[in-house]
Amino acid sequence: MSETRSADRPPDRLDGIWLGLDLGTQSARCVAVDGTGRLLAAASRPLTSHRDGLRHEQDPEQWWSALAAACREALAGLDARRVRGLAVDGTSGTILLADATGRPLTPGLMYDDGRAADQAVTVNEAGGEVWRELGYRSMQPSWALPKLHWLLDHEPAASAAGVRLLHQVDLITWRLAGHQVAADASHALKTGYHLVEERWPRQVMAELGVPEGMLPHVVRPGGVLGTVCAAAAEATGIPEGTTLVAGMTDGCAAQIGAGALEPGAWNSVLGTTLVLKGTSTHLVRDPEGVVYCHRGPGDTWLPGGASSSGAGVISRHFHGEDGDGLAALTKEAAALDPDAVAYPLVSAGGERFPFRAPEAEPFLLGEVPSRAAEFHAYLLGVACLERLCLDYLDHLGAPVDGPLTLTGGGARNRYWCRLRAEVLGRPVRLPEQAEGAVGMAVLAATSGGASLQEAAAAMVGAGEEIRPSPARTARYLPVYLRFTDELTRRGWLSRAVADHARRRAAQ
């Protein structure tokens, strides 16, 4: 967070302490942020998972106990009377069933749980017309609605009276309020919520056998859900009466934390895989179903896609290197600056963005006579894939010419960030703080009367800017075109997209 901004007095509507609560795969986190963006306190607790083949589950009670403990620690040294609001983010597509009192009846089926392949076929047959209207064409087995259908098929508790479908954060907001409150439209997307008409598609749900009373009421992100009850205040240390604000999924939360909120702005998150999320004034529809849109606060749309490629190739191929070893490899690779490029596919299940190809597999173009040269080929491959993602988004009609921020673990490597900027041929920014919990604190601050853009302008630091060298962009352009040509030759990337990328390169 910016120390210069932290000394300024925020507008009255932003004054106070805002809490962001984040449920990730491995931890539950709470941050406390003031109206200038100063990080006042943060704490986290670990979460454990159980994986068995395609199944991935967590204990929902652990979500609450871990988050409550993180909140108590974060708030221990603060003046709790200044806490004004909070919002919660969670993993996209994670669901459970609960009884009418909010008691979990099933484990949490996590965002990447893939058990519902057969149910996904049924869901797409029933709702394909709606899914196409909403721009994503079809649902994957890991999405929430196929998993709900699986629970209806296999879980005896699903037939009991009063059973509720909850998204991950819905359990937390229920506990915080002391009663069930509305779900947010961001988490409801993968359960089939109609983001344009802002309702559940009743005919589709009826055909799938989903009882209407099982589904929660839904509001847009940023809406006020209620206030913290006395029991939750005692468990968490959050003052009773604190405003609960409808949150978003973890990827959207990180986008807010990066400040990528104006039309055409994008946040590129380089972790194990590469995820791009941007802002548009219109719904971006993708006939291939590779890109889908969340509904943002206000009238904005948040298109994005998640690749199966990314920085995970570094840990896979250079797993014996520690931080110092990778720093030395980076320095050696930068000095060599070879033009060999590797397709940085991480997943064994093929690619999903910027093209869908279940049969895709890694490849290498060029010679890599040394370990440093091989390392550079993967760095360059990620940069080329990132450019192709933006070319694909432009091909769909998404606005892509606004500010671009780089976040995630890969953004800690400054040479890699510069290489990405040069392959892209555009400036990039490294925001001061872009974690999801901070994004939720910014969203919570809108309950004081500020717009999301106003809150982000006051609370999110712009960070360092990297401007590319035009000469080096020109050097890498043939590498990028060779990379896209190879993807096309292998039948994974369509000729139309490759031609669009080539036309953009010629501009």
C-alpha positions in Angstrom: 0.0 0.0 0.0 1.1 3.5 -0.7 2.7 5.2 2.3 2.3 8.7 0.7 -1.4 8.1 0.3 -1.8 6.7 3.8 -1.0 10.1 5.3 -3.9 11.8 3.4 -7.3 12.1 5.0 -9.9 10.1 3.0 -13.3 11.5 2.1 -15.8 11.1 4.9 -17.7 8.4 3.1 -14.5 6.3 3.0 -13.2 7.2 6.5 -13.0 4.2 8.8 -11.8 0.6 8.7 -12.9 -1.7 5.9 -12.5 -5.5 6.1 -11.8 -7.9 3.3 -12.3 -11.6 3.9 -10.9 -14.1 1.5 -11.5 -17.8 1.2 -8.8 -19.4 -0.9 -7.9 -23.0 -1.6 -5.1 -23.1 1.1 -6.0 -20.4 3.5 -8.7 -18.1 5.0 -7.5 -14.4 5.3 -8.7 -11.2 6.8 -7.3 -7.7 6.0 -8.2 -4.4 7.6 -7.7 -1.4 5.3 -8.4 2.3 5.9 -10.0 4.7 3.4 -6.6 5.7 2.0 -5.6 2.2 1.2 -3.2 1.7 4.2 -3.0 -1.9 5.3 -3.7 -1.8 9.1 -3.6 -5.5 9.9 -3.8 -8.9 8.2 -4.0 -12.5 9.4 -4.7 -15.9 7.9 -5.3 -19.5 8.9 -4.6 -22.6 6.8 -7.3 -24.7 5.2 -7.0 -28.4 4.3 -8.5 -30.3 1.4 -9.2 -33.9 0.5 -8.5 -35.0 -3.0 -9.5 -38.4 -4.5 -9.2 -38.6 -8.2 -11.5 -36.0 -9.8 -13.0 -35.2 -6.4 -11.8 -32.2 -4.3 -13.6 -31.4 -1.1 -13.2 -29.3 2.0 -15.0 -29.2 5.4 -17.3 -26.1 5.3 -17.1 -25.8 9.1 -13.3 -25.2 8.7 -14.1 -22.2 6.4 -15.9 -20.5 9.3 -13.5 -21.5 12.1 -10.4 -20.5 10.1 -11.9 -17.2 9.0 -13.2 -16.3 12.5 -9.8 -16.9 13.9 -8.1 -14.8 11.2 -10.6 -12.0 12.0 -9.9 -12.1 15.7 -6.2 -11.9 15.2 -6.4 -9.1 12.6 -8.7 -7.0 14.8 -6.9 -7.6 18.1 -4.9 -4.4 18.0 -7.3 -2.1 16.2 -10.0 0.3 17.4 -13.0 -1.9 16.4 -15.3 1.0 16.7 -14.0 2.3 13.4 -14.9 -0.8 11.5 -17.7 0.1 9.1 -18.1 -2.7 6.6 -16.9 -6.0 5.1 -17.2 -8.1 2.0 -16.2 -11.8 1.4 -14.8 -13.5 -1.7 -14.4 -17.2 -2.3 -13.4 -19.8 -4.9 -15.6 -19.8 -8.1 -18.0 -22.7 -8.4 -17.5 -24.1 -4.8 -20.8 -25.3 -3.4 -22.5 -27.3 -0.6 -25.9 -28.2 0.6 -27.2 -27.0 4.0 -30.4 -27.4 6.0 -32.9 -24.7 6.8 -30.7 -23.5 9.7 -27.5 -23.2 7.7 -26.0 -26.4 9.0 -23.8 -28.1 6.2 -25.2 -31.4 5.0 -22.4 -32.1 2.5 -18.7 -31.4 2.2 -17.8 -28.3 0.1 -17.4 -29.4 -3.5 -14.4 -27.3 -4.6 -14.0 -25.1 -7.7 -11.9 -27.8 -9.5 -13.9 -30.8 -8.5 -14.5 -32.7 -11.8 -16.9 -35.5 -10.7 -19.9 -34.1 -12.6 -19.0 -34.9 -16.2 -22.2 -36.8 -16.9 -24.3 -34.2 -15.2 -22.6 -31.5 -17.3 -23.9 -33.1 -20.5 -27.4 -33.0 -19.0 -27.0 -29.4 -17.8 -25.9 -28.3 -21.3 -28.7 -30.1 -23.0 -31.2 -28.4 -20.7 -29.7 -24.9 -20.6 -27.6 -24.6 -23.8 -29.8 -21.9 -25.2 -29.4 -19.8 -22.1 -25.7 -20.4 -21.7 -25.2 -19.2 -25.3 -27.2 -16.1 -24.6 -25.0 -15.4 -21.6 -21.9 -15.8 -23.8 -20.2 -18.9 -22.4 -21.9 -21.5 -24.6 -21.6 -24.5 -22.2 -20.8 -25.4 -18.6 -17.8 -27.5 -17.6 -18.1 -30.4 -15.1 -16.3 -28.2 -12.4 -19.0 -25.5 -12.6 -21.5 -25.3 -9.8 -24.7 -26.3 -11.6 -23.4 -29.7 -12.8 -22.1 -30.4 -9.3 -25.5 -29.4 -7.8 -27.1 -31.9 -10.3 -24.6 -34.5 -9.1 -25.6 -33.9 -5.5 -29.3 -34.2 -6.4 -28.5 -37.5 -8.1 -26.2 -39.0 -5.3 -26.7 -37.2 -2.0 -29.6 -38.6 0.1 -29.8 -35.3 2.1 -30.7 -33.4 -1.1 -34.3 -34.7 -0.9 -34.9 -33.5 2.6 -37.3 -30.6 3.2 -35.8 -27.1 3.3 -32.4 -28.0 1.8 -30.5 -25.0 0.5 -27.8 -24.7 -2.2 -25.0 -22.5 -0.8 -22.0 -21.1 -2.6 -18.9 -21.0 -0.4 -19.3 -17.4 0.7 -23.1 -17.9 1.4 -22.2 -20.0 4.4 -20.0 -17.3 5.8 -22.5 -14.5 5.2 -25.2 -16.6 6.8 -23.1 -17.1 9.9 -22.1 -13.4 10.0 -25.7 -12.2 9.7 -27.2 -14.9 11.8 -29.7 -15.8 9.1 -29.6 -16.5 5.4 -28.9 -13.5 3.2 -28.8 -13.1 -0.6 -26.0 -14.6 -2.7 -24.0 -12.4 -5.0 -24.4 -12.6 -8.8 -20.6 -13.2 -9.2 -20.7 -16.6 -7.3 -24.1 -17.4 -8.8 -22.9 -17.2 -12.4 -21.6 -20.9 -12.5 -24.9 -22.0 -10.9 -26.7 -20.8 -14.0 -28.0 -17.4 -12.8 -29.2 -15.3 -15.7 -27.0 -12.3 -15.5 -28.9 -10.3 -18.1 -32.4 -10.9 -16.8 -31.1 -11.1 -13.3 -33.1 -14.1 -12.3 -32.8 -17.9 -12.1 -33.8 -19.6 -15.4 -36.9 -21.4 -13.9 -37.6 -23.6 -16.9 -34.0 -24.9 -17.0 -33.9 -25.5 -13.3 -37.3 -27.3 -13.4 -36.1 -29.6 -16.2 -33.0 -30.4 -14.1 -35.1 -31.2 -11.0 -33.7 -28.3 -9.0 -36.4 -27.2 -6.4 -37.0 -23.5 -6.7 -36.8 -23.0 -2.9 -33.3 -24.6 -2.9 -31.7 -21.6 -4.8 -30.9 -18.4 -2.9 -32.1 -14.9 -3.7 -29.3 -13.0 -5.7 -28.1 -9.4 -5.7 -25.4 -7.6 -7.6 -21.9 -7.4 -6.0 -21.7 -4.3 -3.8 -25.3 -4.6 -2.5 -25.9 -4.4 1.2 -26.8 -7.8 2.6 -27.4 -7.0 6.3 -25.3 -6.5 9.4 -23.1 -8.6 11.7 -25.1 -10.3 14.5 -24.1 -10.6 18.1 -23.1 -14.3 17.9 -20.8 -13.6 14.9 -19.4 -10.6 16.7 -18.4 -12.7 19.6 -16.8 -15.4 17.3 -14.9 -13.0 15.1 -14.3 -9.8 16.9 -16.1 -7.9 14.2 -18.4 -5.4 15.9 -22.1 -6.1 15.9 -23.9 -4.0 13.4 -21.0 -3.9 10.9 -22.4 -3.7 7.3 -22.2 -6.9 5.2 -21.6 -6.1 1.5 -22.2 -8.7 -1.3 -18.8 -9.8 -2.5 -17.4 -11.5 -5.7 -15.3 -14.5 -6.7 -11.6 -14.6 -5.8 -10.5 -13.7 -9.4 -12.8 -10.7 -9.5 -11.7 -9.6 -6.0 -8.1 -9.6 -7.2 -9.1 -7.5 -10.2 -10.6 -4.9 -7.9 -7.5 -5.0 -5.7 -5.4 -4.3 -8.8 -7.7 -1.3 -9.7 -8.5 -2.7 -13.2 -11.9 -1.2 -13.3 -12.2 1.2 -16.2 -13.4 -0.1 -19.6 -10.6 -1.7 -21.5 -8.5 -2.2 -18.3 -7.1 -5.7 -17.7 -5.5 -7.6 -14.8 -3.2 -10.4 -15.8 -2.7 -12.8 -12.9 0.3 -15.1 -13.5 0.2 -17.9 -11.0 0.4 -21.7 -11.7 -1.8 -20.8 -14.6 -2.5 -17.5 -16.4 -5.8 -15.7 -15.7 -6.9 -12.5 -17.4 -9.8 -10.4 -16.2 -11.0 -7.1 -17.6 -13.7 -4.5 -17.6 -16.2 -3.9 -20.4 -19.3 -1.7 -20.8 -21.1 -4.6 -22.7 -21.5 -8.4 -22.3 -18.7 -10.1 -24.3 -20.1 -13.3 -25.9 -17.8 -16.0 -27.1 -19.1 -18.6 -29.6 -16.4 -21.0 -28.5 -17.2 -20.7 -24.8 -13.6 -19.9 -23.8 -14.3 -16.5 -22.3 -17.2 -15.7 -19.9 -18.4 -12.6 -18.2 -19.2 -11.8 -14.6 -21.5 -8.9 -13.9 -19.5 -6.2 -12.1 -20.8 -3.5 -9.7 -23.0 -0.9 -11.4 -23.5 -1.6 -15.1 -20.1 -3.0 -15.9 -19.2 -6.5 -17.2 -16.1 -8.3 -16.3 -15.0 -10.7 -19.1 -12.1 -13.1 -18.5 -10.6 -16.4 -19.1 -8.4 -18.9 -17.3 -5.6 -20.7 -19.2 -4.2 -24.1 -18.5 -0.7 -22.6 -19.1 1.4 -20.5 -16.9 4.2 -20.3 -14.3 3.5 -23.8 -13.2 5.9 -25.0 -15.9 8.7 -23.3 -13.9 8.0 -25.3 -10.7 7.6 -28.5 -12.8 10.8 -28.2 -14.9 13.0 -26.3 -12.4 11.6 -27.8 -9.1 15.1 -28.2 -7.7 15.8 -24.5 -7.7 15.2 -22.3 -4.7 14.7 -18.5 -4.8 18.4 -17.8 -5.2 18.7 -20.4 -7.9 15.9 -19.0 -9.9 17.3 -15.5 -9.6 20.6 -16.8 -10.9 18.9 -18.6 -13.8 16.9 -15.4 -14.6 20.1 -13.3 -14.7 21.8 -15.9 -17.0 18.8 -16.2 -19.2 18.5 -12.4 -19.6 22.1 -12.2 -20.7 21.6 -14.9 -23.3 18.2 -13.6 -24.5 17.6 -16.5 -26.9 14.6 -16.7 -29.2 13.6 -20.3 -28.5 10.0 -20.4 -27.2 8.1 -23.2 -25.4 4.4 -23.6 -25.2 4.0 -23.4 -21.3 1.1 -25.9 -20.8 0.8 -27.0 -17.2 -2.3 -29.1 -17.2 -2.5 -32.7 -18.6 -6.1 -32.0 -19.6 -5.2 -29.7 -22.6 -5.8 -26.0 -23.0 -8.9 -23.9 -22.2 -7.9 -20.3 -23.0 -7.2 -18.6 -25.4 -8.4 -21.7 -27.3 -10.1 -24.9 -26.2 -8.1 -28.0 -27.1 -8.3 -31.0 -24.8 -5.6 -32.7 -26.9 -3.1 -29.9 -26.6 0.4 -30.8 -25.2 3.6 -28.8 -24.6 6.1 -28.2 -27.3 9.4 -26.3 -27.9 10.4 -24.3 -30.9 14.2 -23.7 -31.3 17.3 -24.9 -29.7 18.0 -24.8 -25.9 21.6 -25.7 -25.4 21.6 -24.8 -21.7 19.4 -24.9 -18.7 19.2 -21.1 -18.8 18.2 -21.1 -22.4 15.4 -23.6 -21.6 14.3 -21.4 -18.7 14.1 -18.4 -21.0 12.0 -20.4 -23.5 9.3 -20.9 -20.9 9.4 -17.2 -19.8 9.0 -16.2 -23.4 6.3 -18.8 -24.0 4.2 -17.4 -21.2 4.6 -13.9 -22.7 3.5 -15.1 -26.1 0.5 -16.9 -24.7 -0.5 -13.7 -22.8 -0.3 -11.7 -26.0 -2.5 -14.3 -27.8 -5.0 -14.1 -25.0 -5.4 -10.4 -25.5 -5.6 -10.8 -29.3 -8.3 -13.4 -28.8 -10.2 -11.0 -26.5 -9.9 -8.3 -29.2 -11.2 -10.8 -31.8 -14.3 -11.2 -29.7 -14.9 -7.5 -29.5 -13.8 -7.0 -25.9 -12.1 -3.6 -25.2 -8.4 -4.4 -24.5 -6.5 -1.1 -25.0 -6.8 0.3 -21.4 -4.2 -0.1 -18.6 -2.8 -3.5 -18.0 -1.7 -4.7 -14.6 0.4 -7.7 -13.8 -0.1 -9.6 -10.6 0.4 -13.1 -9.1 3.5 -14.9 -8.1 5.1 -14.5 -11.6 5.0 -10.7 -11.2 7.7 -10.9 -8.6 10.3 -11.7 -11.3 11.0 -8.2 -12.7 12.8 -9.5 -15.8 9.8 -11.6 -16.7 7.5 -8.6 -16.3 9.7 -6.6 -18.6 9.9 -9.5 -21.1 6.1 -9.7 -21.1 5.7 -5.9 -21.6 8.1 -6.1 -24.6 6.3 -9.1 -26.2 3.0 -7.3 -25.7 4.4 -4.0 -27.0 2.5 -2.0 -24.3 3.2 -0.5 -20.9 2.3 -2.6 -17.8 1.9 -1.7 -14.2 2.8 -3.7 -11.1 0.2 -2.6 -8.5 1.3 -2.1 -4.9 -1.3 -4.6 -3.5 -3.6 -6.8 -5.6 -4.8 -9.6 -3.3 -8.4 -10.6 -3.2 -8.9 -9.6 0.4 -7.9 -6.0 -0.3 -10.3 -6.0 -3.3 -13.1 -7.0 -0.9 -12.1 -4.2 1.5 -12.4 -1.7 -1.4 -15.8 -3.2 -2.4 -16.9 -3.0 1.2 -16.0 0.7 1.3 -18.7 1.4 -1.4 -21.3 0.9 1.3 -20.3 4.3 2.7 -21.7 6.0 -0.5 -18.6 6.0 -2.7 -18.6 4.4 -6.2 -16.3 1.5 -6.7 -14.1 3.6 -9.0 -13.9 6.3 -6.4 -13.0 3.8 -3.6 -10.4 2.1 -5.8 -8.8 5.5 -6.8 -8.4 6.3 -3.1 -7.4 2.8 -1.8 -5.4 1.2 -4.6 -1.9 2.3 -5.4 -0.9 2.5 -9.1 2.6 1.0 -8.4 5.5 0.7 -10.8 5.2 1.1 -14.5 7.3 -0.8 -17.0 7.5 0.7 -20.5 8.7 -1.6 -23.3 11.5 -0.9 -25.7 10.0 -0.6 -29.3 13.2 -2.2 -30.7 12.8 -5.3 -28.4 9.1 -5.5 -29.2 10.1 -5.7 -32.9 12.6 -8.4 -32.1 10.1 -10.6 -30.4 7.3 -10.2 -33.0 8.6 -12.9 -35.3 8.8 -15.3 -32.3 5.2 -14.6 -31.4 4.0 -15.2 -35.0 6.0 -18.4 -35.2 4.4 -19.5 -31.9 0.8 -18.8 -33.2 1.6 -20.5 -36.5 2.7 -23.6 -34.7 -0.5 -23.7 -32.6 -2.5 -23.3 -35.8 -0.5 -26.0 -37.6 -1.3 -28.4 -34.8 -5.0 -27.7 -35.2 -5.5 -26.1 -31.8 -5.8 -22.5 -32.7 -8.3 -21.4 -35.4 -7.0 -19.8 -38.5 -9.4 -16.9 -38.0 -7.8 -16.1 -34.6 -4.3 -16.5 -35.9 -5.0 -14.2 -38.8 -6.5 -11.6 -36.4 -3.3 -11.8 -34.3 -1.2 -11.3 -37.4 -3.3 -8.3 -38.5 -2.9 -6.7 -35.1 0.8 -7.3 -35.2 1.0 -5.5 -38.5 -0.7 -2.4 -37.1 
